[in-house]
Amino acid sequence: MQQNLKEAIQDPIFKIITKAAEQIGVDCYVIGGFVRDHLLQRGLPKDIDIVAVGSGIALANKVASLLPKKTKVSVFKNFGTAMLQHDGIELEFVGARKESYHRDSRKPVVEDGTLEDDQNRRDFTINALALSLNTKNFGDLVDPFGGVLDLEKKVIRTPLAPNITYSDDPLRMMRAIRFATQLNFEIALPSLQAITDNNERIKIISKERIVDELHKIIASTKPSKGFALLHKTGLLAYILPELVALQGIEEIEGQRHKDNFWHTLEVVDNISETTDNLWLRWAALLHDIGKAPTKKFHKKNGWTFHGHEFVGSKMVYKIFKRLRMPLNDKMKFVQKMVLMSSRPIVIAEDFATDSAVRRLVFDAGDFVDDLMTLCEADITTKNTKKQKKYKNNFKVVRQKIQEVEERDHVRNFQPPVSGEEIMRTFNLKPSKEIGIIKDAIKEAILEGEIANEYDAAKAFMLKKAAELGLK
């Protein structure tokens, strides 16, 4: 039975597109994510794809000419597409086409085609749904592959044989996993097997495109679903082998360590419940990567991972560089979180002294709250008693942070006495003594020996200078 979804295309822009298409004599359809999201009741997307059986560029220009306000059309001749913005919505126009691929590239050879050709080249049945914008059948749903049924069954399936779909454009393997994660759908078994069979093909995809999909997986409600699928299909070994290296449990002389891979995925899910900060979620994903290279077994102490935070923070840089991710303050933030990821845990396990808390706040700076959020997400024990104890400990640390901050103001502080003042007071040129005095003042403040204010710091400076024989 033919479904009509006129209610999906009530916005006046669709009538304008219909009029423009009639004037230049082409058929046109709204296709893909807009239709899918309407059927899933996910709200109006910010971008809408329009396919014309003819020239998409000509249709975009005609639509722009019919809009009340002057509208700029961005044309991408190489791709046969055009784009315009209207009322906060991005409309992309493309001519219906059929594609063929060479094995060493995901860039297709493109020819003009029919609507059917265009739907055949789509990645998944749920993205091949089209709504007619033509007067004769306005709102009719064109669903040649059973996409509506797949939406109802919550299944990701390819229109053509999955081996062809994924081999032609291996980025679709990442997209399948991303959609399964975002929508909480399952990937059809033949499709899942085809991803596993073609996983090596991911090597021809640019790092930027892979990372774009990774970001969307990490930003989803339950990222562990995506990473479990990336691992199961073998894709993760090509993208983040450092994570794969964490998988597994070893036992020597009856002593075992936890599986740090699955623990990491739990931590990422935990942190996703409390923050949308993408880079803090990345920190959760990478917080234990230093454990694989630092793992050692000692008869006396059992399994140890000494210095894994330091090693992990160095690995963050290498991972970001390899994946062509930004090597700027975002990378430094993730590095800092990984480096400091155990600090609050150590403080929570011991008695949280003012001195230890001051040092934590000073070293973490503006990111101390993010660091605490990461550490709280790191509680994955299934022992209810232990979980309650750890959570209470972190509450105490958070309270201490607030008290120390209000009293001592040590977050990002600079010693109250500057290097220039030390030089003036003792008539010194730049020398190591200045650094020694500045560091001593900083340490005295962090240890609580003196208050974080000018008079106390100056008195301490004079005392320290005397010890160094300065007058």
Stockholm file with secondary structure:
# STOCKHOLM 1.0

chainA/1-471         MQQNLKEAIQDPIFKIITKAAEQIGVDCYVIGGFVRDHLLQRGLPKDIDIVAVGSGIALANKVASLLPKKTKVSVFKNFGTAMLQHDGIELEFVGARKESYHRDSRKPVVEDGTLEDDQNRRDFTINALALSLNTKNFGDLVDPFGGVLDLEKKVIRTPLAPNITYSDDPLRMMRAIRFATQLNFEIALPSLQAITDNNERIKIISKERIVDELHKIIASTKPSKGFALLHKTGLLAYILPELVALQGIEEIEGQRHKDNFWHTLEVVDNISETTDNLWLRWAALLHDIGKAPTKKFHKKNGWTFHGHEFVGSKMVYKIFKRLRMPLNDKMKFVQKMVLMSSRPIVIAEDFATDSAVRRLVFDAGDFVDDLMTLCEADITTKNTKKQKKYKNNFKVVRQKIQEVEERDHVRNFQPPVSGEEIMRTFNLKPSKEIGIIKDAIKEAILEGEIANEYDAAKAFMLKKAAELGLK
#=GR chainA/1-471 SS CCCBCGGGGCSHHHHHHHHHHHHHTCEEEEETHHHHHHHTTCCCCSEEEEEEESCHHHHHHHHHHHSSSCCCCEEEGGGTEEEEEETTEEEEEEECEEEECCTTCSCCEEEECCHHHHHHTSSSGGGCCEEECSGGGTTBEECTTCHHHHHHHTEECCSSCHHHHHHHCTHHHHHHHHHHHHHTCEECHHHHHHHHHTGGGGGGSCHHHHHHHHHHHHTSSCHHHHHHHHHHTTCHHHHCHHHHTTCCCCEETTEECCCHHHHHHHHHHHHHTTCCCHHHHHHHHHTTTTHHHHCEEETTTEEECTTHHHHHHHHHHHHHHHTTCCCSHHHHHHHHHHHTTTHHHHHHHSCCCHHHHHHHHHHHGGGHHHHHHHHHHTCCCCCHHHHHHHHHHHHHHHHHHHHHHHHHCCTTCCCSSCHHHHHHHHTCCSCHHHHHHHHHHHHHHHHTSSCSSHHHHHHHHHHHHHHTTCC
#=GC SS_cons         CCCBCGGGGCSHHHHHHHHHHHHHTCEEEEETHHHHHHHTTCCCCSEEEEEEESCHHHHHHHHHHHSSSCCCCEEEGGGTEEEEEETTEEEEEEECEEEECCTTCSCCEEEECCHHHHHHTSSSGGGCCEEECSGGGTTBEECTTCHHHHHHHTEECCSSCHHHHHHHCTHHHHHHHHHHHHHTCEECHHHHHHHHHTGGGGGGSCHHHHHHHHHHHHTSSCHHHHHHHHHHTTCHHHHCHHHHTTCCCCEETTEECCCHHHHHHHHHHHHHTTCCCHHHHHHHHHTTTTHHHHCEEETTTEEECTTHHHHHHHHHHHHHHHTTCCCSHHHHHHHHHHHTTTHHHHHHHSCCCHHHHHHHHHHHGGGHHHHHHHHHHTCCCCCHHHHHHHHHHHHHHHHHHHHHHHHHCCTTCCCSSCHHHHHHHHTCCSCHHHHHHHHHHHHHHHHTSSCSSHHHHHHHHHHHHHHTTCC
//
